[in-house]
Amino acid sequence: MTDQVHHLRDNPAGYYEVLGRVMSALRETGALNGATHLDWWQGDGGRTWEIEWQGGPFPAEVAARLLGAPEPGGDDDQGEHAVRGLISPGRGVNERAHLVVLDVPVNLRAIDPIGASQVWATLTLAQG
């Protein structure tokens, strides 16, 4: 982590602003369509946010969606959302993805993900 990383005790308003922005962006982009059991908590002694869900897309797919990549089979125009321009990609491995939002690390994790393409196929079948 860099020296610029915020800590909850140092800047509680900014720390919670990051959570609000990420949760809003997740809703606005539909990045977690098909996921269930969304949960979040403070990690690393109040230095990170940990966001976890069950099923749905892989964490790397969610991170790509928040970074502005269009969803497969979806609308190319996402519009503006709460974290556009404020996040940068971090390290992502397998079941986790890492973002930095306003200098606060945010870790994304899925339990038993099925992937965005499978979610999209399921939603398309349900609508047709």
C-alpha positions as a LaTeX table, in Angstrom:
\begin{tabular}{lrrr}
\hline
Residue & $x$ (\AA) & $y$ (\AA) & $z$ (\AA) \\
\hline
Met1 & 0.00 & 0.00 & 0.00 \\
Thr2 & 1.14 & 3.51 & $-0.58$ \\
Asp3 & 1.58 & 6.24 & 1.98 \\
Gln4 & $-1.48$ & 7.93 & 0.46 \\
Val5 & $-3.86$ & 5.17 & 1.59 \\
His6 & $-6.46$ & 6.57 & 3.97 \\
His7 & $-7.31$ & 5.03 & 7.28 \\
Leu8 & $-10.78$ & 5.08 & 8.82 \\
Arg9 & $-9.55$ & 6.87 & 11.95 \\
Asp10 & $-7.78$ & 9.55 & 9.87 \\
Asn11 & $-10.69$ & 10.39 & 7.58 \\
Pro12 & $-13.96$ & 8.62 & 8.48 \\
Ala13 & $-16.11$ & 10.75 & 6.13 \\
Gly14 & $-13.85$ & 10.06 & 3.15 \\
Tyr15 & $-13.61$ & 6.38 & 3.99 \\
Tyr16 & $-17.40$ & 5.97 & 4.08 \\
Glu17 & $-17.73$ & 8.15 & 0.96 \\
Val18 & $-15.72$ & 5.51 & $-0.90$ \\
Leu19 & $-18.09$ & 2.75 & 0.22 \\
Gly20 & $-21.09$ & 4.83 & $-0.83$ \\
Arg21 & $-19.61$ & 5.61 & $-4.22$ \\
Val22 & $-18.71$ & 1.99 & $-4.91$ \\
Met23 & $-22.11$ & 0.67 & $-3.81$ \\
Ser24 & $-23.85$ & 3.31 & $-5.94$ \\
Ala25 & $-21.69$ & 2.44 & $-8.96$ \\
Leu26 & $-22.42$ & $-1.26$ & $-8.50$ \\
Arg27 & $-26.14$ & $-0.47$ & $-8.62$ \\
Glu28 & $-25.93$ & 2.04 & $-11.48$ \\
Thr29 & $-23.84$ & $-0.20$ & $-13.74$ \\
Gly30 & $-25.67$ & $-3.42$ & $-12.96$ \\
Ala31 & $-22.23$ & $-4.93$ & $-12.37$ \\
Leu32 & $-23.59$ & $-7.43$ & $-9.84$ \\
Asn33 & $-26.62$ & $-8.58$ & $-11.83$ \\
Gly34 & $-27.31$ & $-12.21$ & $-10.98$ \\
Ala35 & $-25.44$ & $-12.07$ & $-7.66$ \\
Thr36 & $-26.97$ & $-12.72$ & $-4.26$ \\
His37 & $-26.01$ & $-12.22$ & $-0.62$ \\
Leu38 & $-24.08$ & $-8.98$ & $-1.00$ \\
Asp39 & $-21.99$ & $-8.10$ & 2.05 \\
Trp40 & $-19.24$ & $-5.60$ & 2.94 \\
Trp41 & $-16.96$ & $-4.89$ & 5.86 \\
Gln42 & $-13.82$ & $-3.02$ & 6.86 \\
Gly43 & $-10.61$ & $-4.88$ & 6.19 \\
Asp44 & $-6.94$ & $-4.58$ & 7.05 \\
Gly45 & $-7.54$ & $-2.80$ & 10.33 \\
Gly46 & $-9.76$ & $-0.11$ & 8.81 \\
Arg47 & $-7.65$ & 0.53 & 5.71 \\
Thr48 & $-9.74$ & $-1.25$ & 3.06 \\
Trp49 & $-13.28$ & $-2.12$ & 2.12 \\
Glu50 & $-14.05$ & $-5.78$ & 1.44 \\
Ile51 & $-17.11$ & $-6.41$ & $-0.77$ \\
Glu52 & $-18.34$ & $-9.96$ & $-1.30$ \\
Trp53 & $-21.26$ & $-11.62$ & $-3.10$ \\
Gln54 & $-22.44$ & $-15.09$ & $-4.04$ \\
Gly55 & $-23.00$ & $-16.30$ & $-7.59$ \\
Gly56 & $-23.12$ & $-13.72$ & $-10.35$ \\
Pro57 & $-20.10$ & $-12.33$ & $-12.19$ \\
Phe58 & $-16.43$ & $-12.92$ & $-11.49$ \\
Pro59 & $-14.70$ & $-10.14$ & $-9.51$ \\
Ala60 & $-12.51$ & $-9.19$ & $-12.50$ \\
Glu61 & $-15.68$ & $-8.72$ & $-14.57$ \\
Val62 & $-17.18$ & $-6.47$ & $-11.89$ \\
Ala63 & $-13.96$ & $-4.45$ & $-11.68$ \\
Ala64 & $-13.89$ & $-4.06$ & $-15.49$ \\
Arg65 & $-17.51$ & $-2.88$ & $-15.44$ \\
Leu66 & $-16.73$ & $-0.28$ & $-12.77$ \\
Leu67 & $-13.68$ & 0.84 & $-14.74$ \\
Gly68 & $-15.95$ & 1.50 & $-17.74$ \\
Ala69 & $-15.84$ & $-1.62$ & $-19.90$ \\
Pro70 & $-19.26$ & $-2.49$ & $-21.39$ \\
Glu71 & $-20.99$ & $-5.64$ & $-20.22$ \\
Pro72 & $-21.02$ & $-8.48$ & $-22.78$ \\
Gly73 & $-24.28$ & $-8.33$ & $-24.70$ \\
Gly74 & $-25.20$ & $-5.16$ & $-22.85$ \\
Asp75 & $-25.60$ & $-1.50$ & $-23.67$ \\
Asp76 & $-22.32$ & 0.19 & $-24.65$ \\
Asp77 & $-23.40$ & 3.50 & $-23.07$ \\
Gln78 & $-23.19$ & 3.18 & $-19.29$ \\
Gly79 & $-23.50$ & 6.87 & $-18.63$ \\
Glu80 & $-21.72$ & 8.42 & $-15.71$ \\
His81 & $-21.55$ & 6.67 & $-12.38$ \\
Ala82 & $-20.27$ & 7.38 & $-8.92$ \\
Val83 & $-16.68$ & 6.21 & $-9.33$ \\
Arg84 & $-15.88$ & 7.01 & $-12.97$ \\
Gly85 & $-12.46$ & 8.65 & $-13.09$ \\
Leu86 & $-11.86$ & 8.05 & $-9.39$ \\
Ile87 & $-10.69$ & 4.45 & $-9.47$ \\
Ser88 & $-7.71$ & 2.63 & $-10.81$ \\
Pro89 & $-7.19$ & $-1.10$ & $-11.26$ \\
Gly90 & $-5.21$ & $-2.98$ & $-8.71$ \\
Arg91 & $-3.95$ & $-6.52$ & $-8.54$ \\
Gly92 & $-6.59$ & $-9.17$ & $-9.20$ \\
Val93 & $-6.12$ & $-12.89$ & $-8.71$ \\
Asn94 & $-8.68$ & $-15.57$ & $-9.45$ \\
Glu95 & $-11.63$ & $-15.05$ & $-7.11$ \\
Arg96 & $-10.61$ & $-11.51$ & $-6.11$ \\
Ala97 & $-10.17$ & $-8.14$ & $-7.77$ \\
His98 & $-8.63$ & $-5.04$ & $-6.30$ \\
Leu99 & $-9.51$ & $-1.39$ & $-6.98$ \\
Val100 & $-8.32$ & 1.84 & $-5.46$ \\
Val101 & $-11.06$ & 4.45 & $-5.03$ \\
Leu102 & $-9.96$ & 7.89 & $-3.86$ \\
Asp103 & $-6.82$ & 6.25 & $-2.45$ \\
Val104 & $-8.81$ & 3.66 & $-0.46$ \\
Pro105 & $-8.27$ & 0.01 & $-1.48$ \\
Val106 & $-11.45$ & $-1.91$ & $-2.28$ \\
Asn107 & $-11.28$ & $-5.69$ & $-2.58$ \\
Leu108 & $-13.97$ & $-7.54$ & $-4.53$ \\
Arg109 & $-14.63$ & $-11.22$ & $-3.89$ \\
Ala110 & $-17.19$ & $-13.69$ & $-5.20$ \\
Ile111 & $-18.23$ & $-17.02$ & $-3.73$ \\
Asp112 & $-19.18$ & $-19.56$ & $-6.42$ \\
Pro113 & $-19.36$ & $-17.04$ & $-9.30$ \\
Ile114 & $-20.82$ & $-18.18$ & $-12.63$ \\
Gly115 & $-19.51$ & $-15.34$ & $-14.80$ \\
Ala116 & $-21.16$ & $-12.41$ & $-16.57$ \\
Ser117 & $-21.77$ & $-14.33$ & $-19.81$ \\
Gln118 & $-23.75$ & $-17.01$ & $-17.94$ \\
Val119 & $-25.67$ & $-14.34$ & $-15.99$ \\
Trp120 & $-26.48$ & $-12.56$ & $-19.26$ \\
Ala121 & $-27.62$ & $-15.82$ & $-20.91$ \\
Thr122 & $-29.85$ & $-16.62$ & $-17.95$ \\
Leu123 & $-31.38$ & $-13.12$ & $-17.90$ \\
Thr124 & $-31.96$ & $-13.24$ & $-21.68$ \\
Leu125 & $-33.73$ & $-16.61$ & $-21.43$ \\
Ala126 & $-35.90$ & $-15.32$ & $-18.57$ \\
Gln127 & $-37.00$ & $-12.30$ & $-20.63$ \\
Gly128 & $-37.70$ & $-14.27$ & $-23.82$ \\
\hline
\end{tabular}
